[in-house]
């Protein structure tokens, strides 16, 4: 009889018993499921965080269009208008990427199955499209893909010709866009509420996961204690005696 091998087998068996115990196995499933759901929710929350940040940038740029100090001179007004165009286009790209449908060589975006982010972007686009005439006075045009482009020379010429009209046009656009952007990222808006709901869901899932993990840990401890008693019981005593007799 190879008593060392038998003893090693007993230790290995006790370790396996902790992992394969039916109760432990059953308790591990909800821990793993909650972990996966929490991670998936964090990914969606991160995506909505990007959308909210992009809309907030549009909101700030729209506010600047209404600030008389930031459109007081041709150079200042041009920089302010360029900042708005940049923020608006960035929001369009961010939302388009995150809500992209799967097709061709493109994988689906994180929020492809969630209409709220796309709805917010569409509302901003509709608002801008309604102010195209005002934008054209400042040399800004809306492209077929929804993005904005700015002809700086046309802007400078328009400002030099009638600065008051240009400032008024920028203020009108800024006012309308700010209202929409502010509503979208507010606690009751489509983007703001999504962020808040997902944040709450992550906290809830993490709490449930911690509770399930505690039950799993307790179960594993009980199983380990049972296997430890086995290792120090009559079988273990017999093994030690056998080793002593044969000087193993």
TORLO-687864 format. One record per residue (C-alpha): x, y, z; residue in three letters. Coordinates in pm, whole numbers, padded with zeros to 5 digits, always signed. Layout:
! residues N
XYZALA
...
! end
This chain:
! residues 248
+00000+00000+00000UNK
+00135+00347-00098UNK
+00017+00541+00206UNK
+00168+00872+00084UNK
-00027+00850-00237UNK
-00339+00765-00041UNK
-00287+01065+00186UNK
-00230+01298-00111UNK
-00540+01164-00280UNK
-00739+01234+00034UNK
-00618+01595+00044UNK
-00696+01646-00326UNK
-01037+01492-00277UNK
-01114+01726+00012UNK
-01018+02029-00200UNK
-01238+01909-00486UNK
-01526+01851-00249UNK
-01537+02223-00173UNK
-01562+02313-00542UNK
-01804+02035-00643UNK
-02030+02040-00341UNK
-02389+02071-00478UNK
-02480+02356-00243UNK
-02161+02549-00327UNK
-02216+02492-00697UNK
-02574+02615-00675UNK
-02471+02927-00481UNK
-02193+03007-00727UNK
-02433+03042-01020UNK
-02613+03359-00898UNK
-02279+03516-00806UNK
-02151+03463-01160UNK
-02481+03575-01318UNK
-02494+03893-01108UNK
-02129+03967-01187UNK
-02196+03940-01561UNK
-02509+04155-01541UNK
-02329+04419-01334UNK
-02044+04433-01585UNK
-02288+04465-01876UNK
-02470+04746-01694UNK
-02142+04928-01624UNK
-02060+04918-01995UNK
-02397+05072-02082UNK
-02355+05330-01807UNK
-02015+05424-01948UNK
-02168+05462-02295UNK
-02444+05686-02164UNK
-02183+05880-01971UNK
-02011+05954-02302UNK
-02340+06070-02455UNK
-02419+06290-02156UNK
-02072+06445-02166UNK
-02104+06515-02538UNK
-02448+06677-02496UNK
-02315+06882-02204UNK
-02040+07014-02432UNK
-02306+07121-02682UNK
-02500+07285-02400UNK
-02195+07487-02291UNK
-02111+07586-02648UNK
-02471+07697-02701UNK
-02454+07912-02387UNK
-02140+08078-02520UNK
-02322+08176-02841UNK
-02558+08383-02624UNK
-02282+08549-02424UNK
-02234+08902-02560UNK
-01873+08909-02442UNK
-01790+08597-02642UNK
-01933+08737-02967UNK
-01835+09099-02914UNK
-01561+09101-03179UNK
-01526+08923-03510UNK
-01239+08707-03383UNK
-01414+08616-03057UNK
-01741+08540-03234UNK
-01564+08322-03489UNK
-01393+08117-03217UNK
-01718+08080-03027UNK
-01903+07966-03339UNK
-01623+07723-03428UNK
-01638+07577-03076UNK
-02011+07518-03115UNK
-01967+07348-03453UNK
-01694+07127-03306UNK
-01903+07029-03001UNK
-02213+06963-03208UNK
-02029+06743-03459UNK
-01855+06553-03178UNK
-02191+06476-03018UNK
-02322+06350-03351UNK
-02021+06121-03398UNK
-02034+05988-03042UNK
-02403+05906-03053UNK
-02384+05761-03405UNK
-02103+05528-03299UNK
-02274+05409-02981UNK
-02615+05355-03146UNK
-02482+05203-03470UNK
-02667+04898-03596UNK
-02474+04587-03688UNK
-02418+04549-04060UNK
-02142+04503-04315UNK
-01807+04533-04142UNK
-01954+04730-03852UNK
-02034+04575-03516UNK
-02334+04700-03321UNK
-02278+04992-03085UNK
-02326+04951-02712UNK
-02659+05138-02724UNK
-02783+05001-03057UNK
-03094+04854-02895UNK
-03167+05161-02680UNK
-03360+05438-02859UNK
-03313+05705-02590UNK
-02963+05815-02691UNK
-03054+05834-03059UNK
-03374+06020-02974UNK
-03175+06286-02787UNK
-02938+06334-03079UNK
-03225+06348-03327UNK
-03394+06620-03123UNK
-03077+06828-03130UNK
-03051+06779-03506UNK
-03412+06884-03558UNK
-03352+07196-03352UNK
-03045+07288-03555UNK
-03222+07218-03885UNK
-03492+07468-03784UNK
-03227+07737-03743UNK
-03050+07682-04074UNK
-03143+08027-04199UNK
-02984+08188-03894UNK
-02675+07974-03934UNK
-02637+08063-04298UNK
-02611+08428-04199UNK
-02296+08329-04010UNK
-02146+08113-04284UNK
-02246+07786-04115UNK
-02424+07516-04316UNK
-02573+07179-04232UNK
-02449+06882-04437UNK
-02651+06583-04557UNK
-02508+06367-04278UNK
-02631+06616-04019UNK
-02290+06764-03939UNK
-02213+07135-03952UNK
-01940+07311-04147UNK
-01824+07668-04110UNK
-01684+07888-04383UNK
-01461+08123-04184UNK
-01421+08373-04467UNK
-01798+08388-04516UNK
-01837+08433-04141UNK
-01585+08717-04131UNK
-01750+08887-04428UNK
-02096+08857-04273UNK
-01973+08991-03939UNK
-01795+09282-04107UNK
-02108+09366-04305UNK
-02361+09338-04021UNK
-02220+09224-03689UNK
-02548+09282-03511UNK
-02736+09038-03733UNK
-02466+08774-03692UNK
-02465+08808-03314UNK
-02843+08787-03310UNK
-02839+08478-03530UNK
-02584+08304-03309UNK
-02781+08396-02999UNK
-03103+08257-03146UNK
-02938+07925-03233UNK
-02765+07907-02896UNK
-03084+07972-02704UNK
-03283+07703-02883UNK
-03008+07441-02866UNK
-02933+07509-02501UNK
-03297+07446-02406UNK
-03296+07107-02578UNK
-02953+07000-02450UNK
-03035+07105-02094UNK
-03358+06909-02101UNK
-03188+06597-02238UNK
-02925+06577-01964UNK
-03154+06679-01678UNK
-03264+06418-01423UNK
-03595+06376-01609UNK
-03445+06389-01960UNK
-03385+06083-02177UNK
-03006+06091-02128UNK
-02996+06212-01767UNK
-03259+05965-01648UNK
-03083+05679-01827UNK
-02757+05762-01649UNK
-02932+05785-01311UNK
-03127+05461-01361UNK
-02819+05269-01474UNK
-02616+05405-01182UNK
-02882+05285-00939UNK
-02897+04948-01110UNK
-02520+04901-01079UNK
-02536+04973-00705UNK
-02827+04731-00662UNK
-02650+04456-00856UNK
-02328+04505-00661UNK
-02519+04479-00331UNK
-02692+04161-00445UNK
-02364+04020-00571UNK
-02195+04092-00237UNK
-02480+03919-00053UNK
-02464+03615-00282UNK
-02086+03602-00245UNK
-02120+03607+00134UNK
-02355+03307+00120UNK
-02113+03129-00113UNK
-01818+03200+00117UNK
-02015+03070+00415UNK
-02105+02753+00228UNK
-01745+02695+00126UNK
-01632+02747+00484UNK
-01878+02487+00611UNK
-01766+02236+00349UNK
-01401+02307+00430UNK
-01464+02253+00800UNK
-01625+01919+00722UNK
-01331+01809+00509UNK
-01087+01929+00777UNK
-01264+01708+01033UNK
-01222+01421+00791UNK
-00850+01490+00765UNK
-00808+01493+01145UNK
-01045+01206+01215UNK
-00984+00831+01251UNK
-00863+00796+00894UNK
-00594+01059+00944UNK
-00492+00898+01276UNK
-00465+00560+01108UNK
-00249+00703+00834UNK
-00012+00860+01089UNK
+00014+00534+01282UNK
+00083+00340+00965UNK
+00358+00583+00873UNK
+00510+00547+01222UNK
+00514+00168+01215UNK
+00682+00154+00880UNK
+00898+00465+00935UNK
+00747+00641+00632UNK
! end
